[in-house]
Amino acid sequence: MATIVLDRNLAERLREERAVAGADRWDEVWEGTYVMTPLPNTEHQQIANRLATIFEEILGWSSEAVIMPGANISDRETGWEFNYRCPDVVVFLAVGTAKDYGTHWCGGPDFAVEIRSDDDQTLDKIPFYAKVGTRELLIIDRDPWQLELLRLDNGRLVSVGVSTEATKDVINSQVLPLAFRLVSGKSRPEIEVVHPANARTWRV
């Protein structure tokens, strides 16, 4: 359930309390509107960290690529605090056009991951990610489980593949030398990540 707080003092106090508790790490600002995002659970954080580690391994620890479990992505160099989003995993390649300003990146990542949680607004962020030039966006749904890869095409992020536990369809990235699919696991569906060049495989 969404809650709109019009009391400025209360809103400021809530932001301060979240900052002190470290709960604001995933909060965002959408054109001046402060958005308090759901806190990620253990599963959410494990998926993000493991994917970031795989990307780091594949691209190389000494490469110029930047891989992070989260970053502030804005459409402006200055005044970025007025409008930014925070994907769960980001990959910026050396050939990319986004610029690192220390506090934030102006421009979209070459590859981003969003892991959906209850009541989050991942789907509403897609136009923003397209606007800033995100080349590929992997969306991980967990209720029900599904992988969907979106790719930038003429200024829009469009779906190029979906994988479910039932279909196990393989989704190939054009940005990373990796393929993804959803497979059955012991306690939940797992994300299978494959490096086609050498068939190296990970389960997330």
C-alpha positions in Angstrom: 0.0 0.0 0.0 1.4 3.4 -1.1 1.5 6.2 1.5 1.7 9.9 0.7 3.2 12.1 3.4 2.3 15.7 3.0 3.6 16.8 6.4 7.1 18.2 5.7 8.3 17.8 9.2 7.2 14.2 9.4 8.7 13.5 6.0 12.0 15.0 7.0 12.0 13.0 10.2 11.3 9.8 8.3 14.2 10.4 6.0 16.6 11.2 8.8 15.5 8.1 10.7 16.1 6.0 7.6 19.5 7.5 7.1 20.6 6.9 10.7 19.4 3.2 10.4 21.1 2.8 7.0 17.7 1.9 5.5 17.9 4.7 2.9 20.6 2.9 0.9 18.0 1.8 -1.7 15.8 4.9 -1.6 15.4 6.9 -4.8 14.1 10.3 -5.9 11.8 10.5 -8.9 11.7 14.0 -10.3 11.8 15.5 -6.8 9.5 12.9 -5.2 11.3 10.9 -2.5 10.6 7.1 -2.9 11.2 4.8 0.0 11.8 1.4 -1.5 11.2 -1.9 0.3 14.2 -3.3 2.2 15.7 -6.3 0.3 15.5 -9.6 2.1 18.4 -12.1 2.4 17.5 -13.9 -0.8 17.4 -10.6 -2.7 20.8 -9.6 -1.5 22.4 -13.0 -2.1 21.2 -13.0 -5.7 22.5 -9.5 -6.3 25.9 -10.2 -4.7 26.4 -13.5 -6.6 25.5 -12.0 -10.0 27.9 -9.1 -9.4 30.6 -11.6 -8.5 30.0 -13.7 -11.7 30.1 -10.5 -13.8 33.4 -9.5 -12.2 34.9 -12.9 -12.8 33.9 -13.0 -16.4 34.9 -9.4 -17.3 38.1 -9.7 -15.3 39.2 -8.2 -12.0 41.8 -6.1 -13.8 39.5 -4.9 -16.6 38.3 -1.3 -16.9 34.7 -2.4 -16.5 33.0 -1.3 -13.3 30.6 -3.8 -11.6 28.7 -2.9 -8.5 25.8 -4.2 -6.4 23.9 -1.0 -6.8 24.6 2.6 -7.8 22.9 6.0 -8.1 21.9 6.4 -11.8 20.8 9.9 -12.9 20.0 11.8 -16.0 22.0 14.9 -15.0 25.5 15.8 -14.0 24.6 18.3 -11.4 21.5 18.3 -9.2 21.4 14.6 -9.6 19.7 14.2 -6.1 16.5 15.5 -7.8 16.2 12.4 -10.1 17.9 9.1 -9.7 17.3 5.3 -9.5 19.3 2.5 -7.9 19.4 -0.8 -9.8 20.4 -3.9 -7.8 23.4 -4.7 -10.0 25.1 -2.4 -12.6 27.8 -3.1 -15.2 29.6 -0.1 -16.9 31.9 -1.2 -19.7 35.0 0.8 -20.6 33.4 1.6 -24.0 30.2 2.9 -22.3 29.0 6.5 -22.5 27.9 6.9 -18.8 30.1 9.2 -16.7 31.1 8.5 -13.1 30.8 11.5 -10.8 31.7 9.7 -7.6 28.3 10.2 -6.0 26.4 9.0 -9.1 26.6 8.0 -12.7 25.1 10.3 -15.4 23.8 7.9 -18.0 22.7 4.4 -17.9 24.7 1.2 -17.3 25.6 -1.1 -20.1 23.9 -3.9 -18.2 21.6 -3.7 -15.1 19.7 -6.1 -12.9 16.5 -5.4 -11.0 15.3 -8.0 -8.5 11.6 -7.4 -7.8 10.2 -7.3 -4.3 6.7 -6.9 -3.0 5.3 -3.4 -3.7 8.4 -2.2 -5.5 8.2 -0.1 -8.7 10.6 -1.9 -11.0 8.3 -1.8 -14.0 7.7 1.9 -13.5 11.5 2.5 -13.8 11.8 1.1 -17.3 11.2 4.3 -19.2 13.8 6.1 -17.0 16.4 3.3 -17.7 15.7 3.6 -21.4 15.9 7.4 -21.3 19.4 7.3 -19.7 20.6 4.7 -22.3 20.7 1.5 -20.3 21.6 -1.1 -23.0 20.2 -4.2 -21.3 18.1 -4.7 -18.2 17.5 -8.1 -16.6 14.4 -8.3 -14.5 14.1 -11.1 -11.9 10.6 -11.8 -10.7 10.2 -14.0 -7.6 6.4 -14.4 -7.3 6.1 -16.2 -9.6 9.7 -16.8 -10.6 10.6 -15.4 -14.1 13.6 -13.9 -15.9 13.1 -11.2 -18.5 15.7 -9.5 -20.5 15.0 -6.0 -22.0 17.3 -4.5 -24.7 17.5 -0.9 -25.8 16.0 -0.4 -29.3 15.3 3.0 -30.8 15.1 4.6 -27.4 12.9 2.0 -25.8 13.7 -1.1 -23.6 11.9 -4.0 -25.3 11.6 -7.6 -24.2 14.0 -10.0 -26.1 13.5 -13.1 -24.0 11.6 -14.6 -21.0 12.6 -17.7 -19.0 10.5 -19.6 -16.5 11.0 -22.7 -14.5 8.6 -24.5 -16.9 10.1 -23.3 -20.2 13.8 -23.1 -19.1 14.3 -20.9 -22.2 17.8 -19.6 -22.6 18.2 -15.8 -22.8 21.4 -14.5 -24.4 22.9 -11.2 -23.5 24.5 -9.1 -26.3 26.3 -6.9 -23.7 27.9 -9.6 -21.5 29.3 -12.9 -22.8 26.7 -14.8 -20.8 23.4 -16.6 -21.2 20.7 -16.9 -18.5 17.8 -19.3 -17.8 15.6 -20.3 -14.9 15.9 -23.9 -13.8 14.5 -26.0 -10.9 16.4 -25.9 -7.6 16.2 -27.6 -4.2 14.2 -24.9 -2.3 13.3 -22.5 -5.1 14.0 -21.9 -8.8 17.6 -21.0 -9.6 19.2 -18.7 -12.1 21.6 -20.6 -14.4 24.3 -18.4 -15.8 26.5 -19.9 -18.6 29.6 -18.6 -20.3 29.0 -20.0 -23.8 32.6 -19.7 -24.8 33.8 -22.3 -22.3 30.5 -23.7 -20.9 31.4 -22.5 -17.4 28.1 -22.6 -15.4 26.9 -21.0 -12.2 23.7 -21.5 -10.2 22.3 -18.5 -8.3 
